[in-house]
Amino acid sequence: MGVLWYVLVAAALVVYVVLDGFDLGVGALYLLFARNDAERAALRASIGPVWDANEVWLIAGGGTLYFAFPALYAVGFSGFYLPLMLVLWLLILRALGLELRHHLDDPLVGRACDVVFAWSSALLALVFGVAIGNVVRGVPLEEDGYFFVAFWTDGRAGGPRPGVLDWYTLLTGLLGLTALAVHGAAWLSLRMEEPLAARARAWATRGSGLLVVLTLVGAPTSLLVRPNLTSHFASAAWGGILPLGVAASLVALFVNLRARRDRAAFLSSAAYLVTMLGTAAFAVYPVLLHATTDASRSLTVAEALAPALSLRIGLVWWTIALLAALGYFVHLYRAFSGRIAVAPPKSGDKSADKRSEESLIAAAIVPTPAATAKDHSG
């Protein structure tokens, strides 16, 4: 049961990263990619119907973690209290940046919302990467099984008491930000009409080059920070398919972007996220929290697992909830499919910008002729 629930928690979090990752990536690119108000409205329309639904998987992952591994939930949420408050505020600010602009008809408010949305999205992507770095590196667990991590100490990843931010976690944060920005650009290439789709492909291609470099740098530095990270691969060699999947997905991403196969490029980007996170989850197993103070204090799956009866009963309800969520998401993404064309707002009409964005979202429900034709959608 421990392995099953470990996989279920990891799967829920991976699905969250793949789905909410592209709209975080769109937000991170928002001010850099869009050149005018009409293009910014198109970018918002591309994620408008789905961004809040995507966050359901973050709640699902946290709820599953709380149910299956209550000890990890208690230890992790107390130790990472300050970073988690930062994540909460960034989620709130991102939502306000997207939604508040529709309730206040003021150009200054609109510009402020744009800045808040873009920066909160980029910082969330960075923070999620930093969080993965902290899990891989380890935390200073005390004898009582709890810990507290300051935001930063001396910047070194080694030592018994590192901070949340050090050179290694900042590297994983930059990797996370780059990966989600590329994922967001791949989404825009799939959802935008030309010429925005071509510009998105160019951004995704440039970002992919940086992503390859960061991925190649991240592997040896992870072993430097935690030398025994490959021990699970030695005992279960089949796990080697995951890092091979990382390499294959990067190659496929480049090939599909150059061939202008937008759907295949987006799926390749999603495959990179799945295999990259899967590699990390496989490498750290069965340790949930590695203790930098003393390895014997590390929290394992067996130690954090809930009682067996609770897990068996919970699996029934978890399966029912999963099927309902999958049905909803299939309907949601089928309903809001198709490409979005940029339509400049009418001049002299104060509410034209808002109407233009609403028409873009409505147009996304029915694919445009260019989307239904045999074009670059792959």
C-alpha positions as CSV (number, residue, x, y, z in Angstrom):
1,M,0.0,0.0,0.0
2,G,2.9,2.3,0.7
3,V,4.2,2.1,-2.9
4,L,0.7,2.6,-4.3
5,W,-0.1,5.7,-2.3
6,Y,3.4,7.1,-3.0
7,V,2.7,6.8,-6.7
8,L,-0.8,8.3,-6.3
9,V,0.5,11.3,-4.5
10,A,3.3,11.8,-7.0
11,A,0.9,11.3,-9.9
12,A,-1.5,14.0,-8.6
13,L,1.3,16.5,-8.2
14,V,2.7,15.7,-11.6
15,V,-0.7,16.2,-13.2
16,Y,-0.9,19.6,-11.4
17,V,2.5,20.6,-12.8
18,V,1.6,19.6,-16.3
19,L,-1.8,21.3,-16.3
20,D,-1.3,24.4,-14.2
21,G,2.3,24.5,-15.5
22,F,1.3,25.8,-18.9
23,D,-0.8,28.6,-17.6
24,L,2.0,29.5,-15.1
25,G,4.3,29.5,-18.1
26,V,1.9,31.8,-20.1
27,G,1.9,34.1,-17.1
28,A,5.7,34.1,-16.9
29,L,5.9,35.1,-20.6
30,Y,2.9,37.4,-20.5
31,L,4.7,40.8,-20.4
32,L,7.6,39.7,-22.6
33,F,5.6,37.9,-25.3
34,A,2.5,40.1,-25.8
35,R,3.2,43.4,-27.6
36,N,-0.2,45.1,-27.1
37,D,-3.5,44.9,-25.2
38,A,-5.1,42.8,-27.9
39,E,-2.4,40.1,-27.7
40,R,-2.5,40.2,-23.9
41,A,-6.2,39.6,-24.0
42,A,-5.6,36.6,-26.4
43,L,-3.1,35.2,-23.9
44,R,-5.5,35.5,-21.0
45,A,-8.3,34.0,-23.2
46,S,-6.1,30.9,-23.9
47,I,-6.0,30.0,-20.2
48,G,-9.1,31.8,-18.9
49,P,-11.5,28.8,-19.0
50,V,-9.1,26.4,-17.4
51,W,-6.5,28.0,-15.1
52,D,-8.6,27.8,-11.9
53,A,-9.8,24.2,-12.7
54,N,-6.1,23.2,-13.1
55,E,-5.4,24.1,-9.5
56,V,-7.8,21.4,-8.4
57,W,-4.9,19.0,-8.8
58,L,-2.8,20.9,-6.3
59,I,-5.6,20.5,-3.8
60,A,-5.9,16.8,-4.8
61,G,-2.2,16.3,-4.3
62,G,-2.2,18.0,-0.9
63,G,-5.3,16.2,0.2
64,T,-4.0,12.8,-0.8
65,L,-0.7,13.6,0.9
66,Y,-2.5,14.5,4.1
67,F,-4.6,11.3,4.0
68,A,-1.9,8.8,3.0
69,F,1.2,10.3,4.7
70,P,-0.1,12.4,7.7
71,A,3.3,12.4,9.4
72,L,5.0,13.9,6.3
73,Y,2.2,16.4,6.0
74,A,2.7,17.5,9.6
75,V,6.5,17.7,9.5
76,G,6.7,19.3,6.0
77,F,4.0,22.0,6.6
78,S,5.5,23.0,9.9
79,G,9.0,23.1,8.6
80,F,8.2,24.9,5.4
81,Y,5.7,27.2,7.0
82,L,7.1,30.5,5.7
83,P,7.7,29.3,2.1
84,L,4.2,27.8,2.0
85,M,2.7,31.1,3.1
86,L,4.6,32.7,0.2
87,V,3.1,30.2,-2.2
88,L,-0.4,30.9,-0.8
89,W,0.0,34.7,-1.3
90,L,1.4,34.2,-4.8
91,L,-1.6,32.0,-5.7
92,I,-4.0,34.7,-4.4
93,L,-2.2,37.5,-6.2
94,R,-2.2,35.6,-9.4
95,A,-5.9,35.0,-9.2
96,L,-6.5,38.7,-8.4
97,G,-4.3,39.7,-11.3
98,L,-6.5,37.7,-13.7
99,E,-10.0,38.4,-12.2
100,L,-9.9,41.9,-10.7
101,R,-9.4,43.6,-14.1
102,H,-12.9,42.5,-15.2
103,H,-14.5,44.3,-12.2
104,L,-12.8,47.7,-12.4
105,D,-12.8,49.6,-15.7
106,D,-9.6,51.5,-15.3
107,P,-6.5,51.4,-17.5
108,L,-4.2,51.8,-14.5
109,V,-5.8,48.9,-12.7
110,G,-5.5,46.8,-15.8
111,R,-1.7,47.5,-16.1
112,A,-1.3,46.8,-12.4
113,C,-3.2,43.5,-12.8
114,D,-0.9,42.6,-15.7
115,V,2.2,43.1,-13.7
116,V,0.8,41.2,-10.6
117,F,-0.3,38.3,-12.8
118,A,3.0,38.0,-14.7
119,W,5.3,38.3,-11.6
120,S,3.3,36.0,-9.4
121,S,3.2,33.4,-12.1
122,A,6.9,33.5,-12.7
123,L,7.7,33.5,-9.0
124,L,5.3,30.5,-8.5
125,A,7.2,28.5,-11.2
126,L,10.5,29.5,-9.5
127,V,9.3,28.6,-6.0
128,F,8.0,25.2,-7.2
129,G,11.4,24.4,-8.6
130,V,13.0,25.5,-5.4
131,A,10.7,23.2,-3.5
132,I,11.7,20.2,-5.5
133,G,15.4,21.1,-4.9
134,N,14.7,21.2,-1.1
135,V,13.1,17.7,-1.3
136,V,16.1,16.2,-3.3
137,R,18.7,17.9,-1.1
138,G,17.1,17.3,2.2
139,V,16.2,19.2,5.3
140,P,17.6,19.5,8.9
141,L,15.4,17.0,10.7
142,E,15.9,17.0,14.5
143,E,15.8,14.1,16.9
144,D,12.1,14.8,17.5
145,G,11.4,14.4,13.8
146,Y,10.6,18.0,13.1
147,F,12.6,20.8,11.4
148,F,12.7,24.5,10.5
149,V,14.4,25.9,7.5
150,A,15.3,29.6,7.2
151,F,14.9,31.3,3.8
152,W,18.7,31.3,3.4
153,T,21.8,30.8,5.5
154,D,25.2,31.0,3.8
155,G,24.1,30.0,0.3
156,R,25.8,26.6,0.5
157,A,23.9,23.4,-0.3
158,G,26.1,21.3,1.8
159,G,26.2,21.2,5.6
160,P,23.7,20.0,8.2
161,R,21.5,23.1,8.2
162,P,21.0,24.6,4.8
163,G,18.4,27.2,4.0
164,V,15.5,27.1,1.6
165,L,17.5,29.2,-0.9
166,D,21.0,28.1,-1.8
167,W,22.9,27.7,-5.0
168,Y,21.4,24.3,-5.7
169,T,17.8,25.1,-5.0
170,L,18.1,28.3,-7.0
171,L,19.4,26.2,-9.9
172,T,16.4,23.8,-9.6
173,G,14.2,26.9,-9.3
174,L,15.6,28.3,-12.6
175,L,15.1,24.9,-14.2
176,G,11.5,24.9,-13.0
177,L,10.9,28.4,-14.3
178,T,12.5,27.6,-17.7
179,A,10.6,24.3,-18.1
180,L,7.2,25.9,-17.4
181,A,8.0,28.9,-19.6
182,V,8.7,26.5,-22.5
183,H,5.6,24.5,-21.6
184,G,3.6,27.8,-21.7
185,A,5.1,28.8,-25.1
186,A,4.3,25.3,-26.5
187,W,0.7,25.8,-25.3
188,L,0.5,29.2,-27.0
189,S,1.8,27.7,-30.2
190,L,-1.1,25.2,-30.0
191,R,-3.8,27.7,-29.1
192,M,-2.9,30.9,-31.0
193,E,-3.5,31.8,-34.6
194,E,-0.7,33.0,-36.8
195,P,1.5,35.1,-36.4
196,L,1.4,34.6,-32.6
197,A,1.7,30.8,-33.0
198,A,5.0,31.3,-35.0
199,R,6.3,33.6,-32.4
200,A,5.4,31.1,-29.6
201,R,7.3,28.4,-31.5
202,A,10.4,30.6,-31.7
203,W,10.2,31.4,-27.9
204,A,9.7,27.6,-27.1
205,T,12.7,26.7,-29.4
206,R,15.0,29.3,-27.7
207,G,13.8,28.2,-24.3
208,S,14.4,24.6,-25.1
209,G,18.1,25.2,-25.6
210,L,18.4,26.7,-22.1
211,L,16.3,23.8,-20.8
212,V,18.7,21.3,-22.2
213,V,21.7,23.1,-20.6
214,L,20.0,23.3,-17.2
215,T,18.9,19.7,-17.3
216,L,22.5,18.5,-18.1
217,V,23.8,20.7,-15.3
218,G,21.1,19.6,-12.8
219,A,21.9,15.9,-12.9
220,P,25.6,16.0,-11.7
221,T,24.9,18.8,-9.2
222,S,22.1,16.7,-7.7
223,L,24.6,13.9,-7.2
224,L,27.1,16.3,-5.7
225,V,24.5,17.5,-3.2
226,R,23.2,14.0,-2.4
227,P,25.7,11.4,-3.5
228,N,23.5,8.3,-2.8
229,L,20.7,9.6,-5.0
230,T,21.3,6.8,-7.6
231,S,21.0,3.9,-5.0
232,H,17.4,3.2,-5.9
233,F,18.3,2.9,-9.6
234,A,20.9,0.4,-8.7
235,S,18.3,-1.8,-6.9
236,A,15.6,-1.3,-9.5
237,A,17.3,-0.9,-12.9
238,W,14.0,-0.5,-14.8
239,G,13.8,3.0,-13.4
240,G,16.5,4.0,-15.9
241,I,13.7,4.4,-18.5
242,L,12.7,7.6,-16.8
243,P,15.9,9.6,-17.5
244,L,15.9,8.1,-20.9
245,G,12.4,9.5,-21.3
246,V,13.7,12.9,-20.3
247,A,16.2,12.9,-23.1
248,A,13.8,11.5,-25.6
249,S,11.1,14.1,-24.8
250,L,13.7,17.0,-25.3
251,V,14.6,15.6,-28.7
252,A,11.0,15.2,-29.6
253,L,10.3,18.8,-28.5
254,F,12.9,20.2,-30.8
255,V,11.9,18.0,-33.7
256,N,8.2,18.9,-33.4
257,L,8.8,22.6,-32.9
258,R,10.9,22.7,-36.1
259,A,8.3,20.7,-38.0
260,R,5.5,23.0,-36.7
261,R,3.6,20.1,-35.2
262,D,2.2,22.1,-32.3
263,R,0.1,19.4,-30.6
264,A,3.0,17.0,-30.6
265,A,5.4,19.7,-29.3
266,F,3.1,20.5,-26.4
267,L,2.8,16.8,-25.6
268,S,6.6,16.4,-25.8
269,S,6.9,19.3,-23.3
270,A,4.3,17.5,-21.0
271,A,6.3,14.3,-21.4
272,Y,9.5,16.1,-20.3
273,L,7.8,17.4,-17.1
274,V,6.3,13.9,-16.4
275,T,9.6,12.0,-16.9
276,M,11.7,14.7,-15.1
277,L,9.5,14.7,-12.0
278,G,9.1,10.9,-12.2
279,T,12.9,10.6,-12.2
280,A,13.1,12.7,-9.0
281,A,10.3,10.8,-7.3
282,F,11.9,7.5,-8.2
283,A,15.4,8.6,-7.1
284,V,14.4,9.7,-3.6
285,Y,12.2,6.7,-2.9
286,P,11.6,5.3,-0.2
287,V,12.8,8.4,1.6
288,L,10.2,11.2,1.8
289,L,12.4,13.7,3.7
290,H,16.1,13.2,3.7
291,A,17.8,14.4,6.9
292,T,20.9,16.5,6.3
293,T,21.7,16.4,10.1
294,D,21.8,12.6,10.4
295,A,20.7,10.2,7.6
296,S,19.2,7.9,10.2
297,R,16.6,10.5,11.1
298,S,15.2,10.5,7.5
299,L,11.4,10.1,7.2
300,T,10.5,7.1,5.0
301,V,7.3,5.9,3.3
302,A,6.8,3.1,5.9
303,E,7.2,5.5,8.8
304,A,4.8,8.2,7.5
305,L,2.1,5.9,6.1
306,A,-1.4,6.0,7.5
307,P,-3.1,2.8,8.9
308,A,-3.8,0.1,6.3
309,L,-7.6,0.0,6.9
310,S,-7.9,3.7,6.3
311,L,-5.9,3.4,3.1
312,R,-8.0,0.6,1.8
313,I,-11.3,2.5,2.4
314,G,-9.8,5.7,1.1
315,L,-8.7,4.0,-2.1
316,V,-12.4,3.4,-3.0
317,W,-13.4,7.0,-2.6
318,W,-10.2,8.3,-4.2
319,T,-11.0,6.2,-7.3
320,I,-14.5,7.6,-7.5
321,A,-13.3,11.1,-7.1
322,L,-10.6,10.6,-9.7
323,L,-13.0,9.3,-12.3
324,A,-15.3,12.2,-11.7
325,A,-12.4,14.7,-12.1
326,L,-11.1,13.0,-15.2
327,G,-14.6,13.2,-16.8
328,Y,-14.9,16.9,-16.0
329,F,-11.5,17.7,-17.4
330,V,-12.1,15.8,-20.6
331,H,-15.3,17.8,-21.1
332,L,-13.6,21.1,-20.2
333,Y,-10.7,20.8,-22.6
334,R,-12.9,19.5,-25.4
335,A,-15.3,22.4,-24.9
336,F,-12.6,25.0,-25.0
337,S,-10.5,23.7,-27.9
338,G,-9.4,25.4,-31.1
339,R,-7.2,28.4,-31.9
340,I,-7.7,32.0,-30.8
341,A,-7.3,34.9,-33.3
342,V,-6.2,38.3,-32.1
343,A,-9.0,40.8,-32.8
344,P,-8.0,44.5,-32.0
345,P,-10.7,46.3,-29.8
346,K,-12.9,48.9,-31.4
347,S,-11.5,52.4,-31.0
348,G,-13.4,54.9,-28.8
349,D,-15.4,52.3,-26.8
350,K,-14.3,52.0,-23.2
351,S,-15.8,48.6,-22.8
352,A,-14.4,47.2,-26.1
353,D,-11.4,45.7,-24.5
354,K,-13.5,43.7,-22.1
355,R,-15.9,42.6,-24.9
356,S,-13.0,41.7,-27.1
357,E,-11.6,39.3,-24.5
358,E,-15.0,37.8,-23.8
359,S,-15.4,37.2,-27.6
360,L,-12.0,35.5,-27.7
361,I,-13.0,33.1,-24.9
362,A,-16.3,32.4,-26.7
363,A,-14.5,31.9,-30.0
364,A,-12.3,29.3,-28.3
365,I,-15.4,27.1,-27.8
366,V,-15.8,26.6,-31.5
367,P,-12.6,26.0,-33.5
368,T,-11.8,28.6,-36.2
369,P,-11.6,27.4,-39.8
370,A,-7.9,27.6,-39.6
371,A,-7.9,25.3,-36.6
372,T,-10.1,22.7,-38.3
373,A,-8.1,22.8,-41.5
374,K,-5.0,20.7,-42.0
375,D,-2.6,23.3,-40.6
376,H,0.2,23.2,-38.1
377,S,-1.7,21.7,-35.1
378,G,0.1,18.4,-35.5
